[in-house]
Amino acid sequence: MKDGAPTIATDGSGLRVAVVAASWHDRVMGGLLDGSLRGLAEAGVTDVEVVRVPGTFELPVACAALADRFDALVALGVVIRGGTPHFDYVCQAATVGITEVAVRTRVPIGFGVLTCDDEAQALDRAGLPGSAEDKGHGAATAAVATVVALRDTATT
């Protein structure tokens, strides 16, 4: 994977995690979702629920609705730049919305939203065979590691 990316190995056994995934760009989303589920399994998380929403814009409201039932969430989406400002609005709304939900609820949310100039960039980050990065896996392991870090801090 990419230079400088941390290797995160943590024990997430016993955690409940929801993966909230957008539906646009099926191939990219399939890679992100597979990577996320693999990352959770590697961390020992067995209680996983996948919730599909129409698009990246819908991720914050879905995360807000699920936050009180899970130890962590993973938000997955992809927005590819087009010829209108729509890209900027969706990216900002998703980023600010997901951040607001995490801070307000204190439920860690792994951020797996790709914001790319073209489909090739998205495919290169989707964790597919030949991809340089696996952002779904990274988002899932970051969410689990944050729960564990906060839990460990609360008990010391």
LUMLUM-762597 format. One line per 10 residues: their letters; for each residue z, y negated, x negated of N, C-alpha, C. Coordinates in steps of 0.05 Angstrom, whole numbers. Atoms other than C-alpha are relative to their C-alpha. Layout:
a) Z/Y/X/Z/Y/X/Z/Y/X; ...
//
This chain:
mkdgaptiat) 0/24/-16/0/0/0/0/-25/-17; 2/26/13/0/-74/-18/21/-5/-21; -19/7/21/32/-98/-82/21/-19/11; -22/17/-8/100/-130/-71/14/9/26; -13/-9/-24/115/-94/-6/23/18/-6; -23/-17/6/184/-63/-5/-3/28/11; -2/-26/-11/196/10/4/26/2/14; -25/0/-16/246/16/60/5/29/10; -9/-26/-9/282/82/69/28/-3/11; -26/3/-12/339/82/118/3/21/22
dgsglrvavv) -6/-20/-20/373/129/167/3/-13/27; -1/11/-26/358/110/238/8/20/21; -7/-20/-20/384/173/271/20/-11/20; -17/9/-21/417/160/337/-9/-26/13; 10/25/-12/379/96/350/-20/4/22; 21/1/-22/339/81/413/-19/-23/-7; 19/20/8/275/44/397/-24/1/20; 24/2/-17/219/19/442/-22/-13/-17; 23/11/12/150/7/415/-17/-13/22; 15/14/-20/114/-46/455/-27/-6/-12
aaswhdrvmg) 27/2/12/39/-43/442/-21/-11/19; 22/11/-15/-19/-85/466/-23/20/2; 22/-19/-5/-82/-51/491/-27/-9/-11; 25/9/10/-138/-94/463/-6/12/-28; 8/-10/26/-177/-67/402/11/28/-4; -11/-27/-2/-165/7/415/3/14/-27; -2/-15/26/-180/34/345/22/-12/-17; -21/13/16/-136/-17/310/27/7/12; -26/-5/-13/-80/-8/361/8/30/-4; -6/-28/5/-85/68/353/12/4/-27
glldgslrgl) -11/-2/27/-73/61/279/28/-12/-2; -26/13/1/-15/12/288/21/17/15; -19/-16/-16/18/56/341/7/26/-15; -6/-24/16/10/119/299/18/-5/-23; -17/7/23/39/85/238/28/-6/8; -26/7/-10/97/58/278/16/25/7; -14/-25/-8/114/126/308/7/17/-25; -5/-15/25/108/159/239/24/-13/-15; -22/13/13/154/106/209/27/5/13; -25/-7/-15/206/118/263/9/28/-5
aeagvtdvev) -6/-28/5/202/193/254/11/4/-28; -10/-2/28/211/186/178/28/-11/-3; -27/11/1/273/144/191/20/15/17; -18/-17/-15/302/198/236/4/-9/29; -2/9/-28/292/161/302/-15/19/18; 13/-19/-18/279/211/357/-1/-10/29; 0/11/-27/293/169/419/-18/-24/0; 20/21/1/229/129/424/-15/-1/26; 16/4/-24/195/99/484/-23/-19/-7; 24/17/5/124/71/481/-7/-14/26
vrvpgtfelp) 7/16/-24/107/15/530/-26/-15/-7; 26/13/5/35/-9/534/-2/-24/19; 5/24/-15/19/-80/557/-29/-8/-4; 29/7/2/-49/-112/568/-8/-12/-27; 8/13/24/-50/-157/507/23/-11/-16; -21/11/18/-12/-192/451/16/-22/14; -14/21/-14/6/-250/496/23/11/17; -21/-12/-17/47/-203/540/23/13/-15; -21/-13/15/89/-176/483/28/-13/3; -27/11/-2/146/-227/487/15/6/26
vacaaladrf) -13/-5/-25/160/-217/561/8/30/2; -7/-29/0/159/-141/553/24/5/-18; -23/-3/18/206/-146/494/26/-11/13; -23/12/-13/253/-191/533/11/19/22; -8/-18/-21/254/-141/591/13/25/-11; -9/-26/11/269/-82/545/24/-3/-19; -20/4/22/318/-113/495/28/11/6; -28/-9/-6/382/-95/532/3/30/1; -1/-29/-2/364/-21/534/-4/14/-26; 7/-13/26/346/-9/461/14/-13/-23
dalvalgvvi) -13/10/24/376/-17/392/-20/-17/-16; 21/15/14/310/-43/365/-26/2/15; 27/-1/-12/239/-59/387/-20/-3/-22; 22/4/18/173/-57/352/-23/-12/17; 22/14/-14/119/-106/376/-26/3/-15; 25/-5/13/48/-86/360/-23/-13/16; 23/12/-12/-15/-126/374/-20/-9/-21; 20/11/18/-78/-154/345/-15/-22/14; 16/22/-10/-113/-220/355/-21/-6/-21; 22/6/19/-181/-231/323/-13/-26/7
rggtphfdyv) 11/27/-3/-207/-301/313/-27/0/14; 26/4/-13/-264/-322/359/-9/-28/-5; 11/27/2/-301/-386/369/14/-21/15; -15/19/-16/-249/-420/412/29/-2/-10; -28/3/8/-177/-444/402/19/22/12; -16/-21/-12/-153/-384/443/16/16/-21; -14/-14/22/-135/-348/378/26/-14/-8; -23/15/9/-87/-403/357/22/1/22; -19/1/-21/-53/-406/425/14/27/3; -11/-26/-3/-43/-331/431/18/7/-23
cqaatvgite) -16/-6/23/-18/-323/360/26/-15/0; -25/16/0/32/-380/366/18/10/23; -16/-9/-23/56/-357/435/14/27/-6; -12/-26/6/67/-286/411/21/-2/-21; -20/3/22/102/-306/347/25/-14/8; -24/15/-9/148/-357/378/15/16/21; -13/-15/-22/161/-314/439/16/24/-11; -14/-24/12/179/-251/399/24/-9/-16; -22/10/16/222/-291/352/23/-9/18; -20/10/-19/258/-325/410/16/24/13
vavrtrvpig) -14/-23/-13/273/-257/443/19/13/-20; -17/-13/20/300/-228/378/25/-16/-5; -23/17/5/345/-287/364/19/-2/24; -17/3/-25/370/-295/436/15/26/6; -12/-25/-8/384/-221/447/14/14/-23; -11/-13/24/404/-203/375/-10/29/-3; 13/-26/3/359/-142/380/-23/-3/-20; 22/2/20/316/-133/318/-27/8/12; 27/-7/-8/242/-133/332/-18/1/-24; 19/-3/21/194/-106/281/-26/-14/8
fgvltcddea) 24/16/-7/134/-154/280/-25/13/-12; 24/-13/8/70/-115/278/-24/-12/14; 22/14/-13/22/-167/305/-19/-9/-22; 21/8/20/-42/-173/264/-14/-25/11; 16/24/-7/-75/-242/265/-22/-2/-21; 21/-4/19/-142/-232/232/-25/-17/6; 25/15/-4/-207/-270/222/-22/17/11; 21/-18/-10/-249/-208/237/11/28/2; -9/-28/-5/-245/-135/256/4/15/-26; -3/-14/25/-253/-112/184/28/-5/-12
qaldraglpg) -27/6/9/-188/-147/165/21/16/16; -19/-15/-17/-152/-115/224/-1/30/-7; 2/-29/7/-178/-45/207/13/5/-27; -11/-4/26/-155/-55/135/31/-1/0; -29/2/-2/-83/-68/159/11/20/21; -8/-16/-23/-81/-16/215/11/28/-8; -11/-25/8/-58/44/174/-19/24/5; 20/-21/-4/-122/83/186/-9/12/-27; 10/-10/26/-154/128/133/-18/-22/-13; 15/21/14/-181/79/81/12/-27/2
saedkghgaa) -12/26/-2/-137/21/103/17/-6/-24; -17/8/22/-102/-18/49/30/-3/8; -27/4/-10/-40/-30/92/5/16/26; -9/-14/-24/-1/4/148/21/-18/13; -19/20/-12/30/-54/187/17/12/22; -16/-12/-20/53/-10/244/24/14/-12; -22/-14/14/94/33/197/20/-20/-11; -18/20/11/122/-29/163/17/-14/21; -15/12/-22/142/-61/229/22/18/10; -20/-19/-10/178/1/252/23/4/-20
taavatvval) -21/-4/20/216/12/187/16/-26/-4; -15/25/2/235/-62/184/20/-3/23; -18/2/-23/264/-59/254/24/18/-4; -22/-19/4/306/3/238/18/-10/-23; -16/9/22/328/-25/171/18/-24/7; -16/23/-8/351/-89/204/23/8/18; -22/-10/-16/392/-52/256/22/11/-18; -19/-13/18/425/-11/201/15/-22/-17; -13/21/16/438/-73/157/20/-16/17; -19/15/-17/470/-111/215/24/17/8
rdtatt) -22/-18/-7/511/-51/236/19/4/-24; -17/-3/24/535/-40/164/16/-25/-6; -14/26/4/553/-114/158/23/-3/19; -21/3/-21/593/-111/223/24/18/-6; -22/-19/5/635/-53/197/13/-5/-27; -13/5/26/652/-83/129/19/-24/2
//
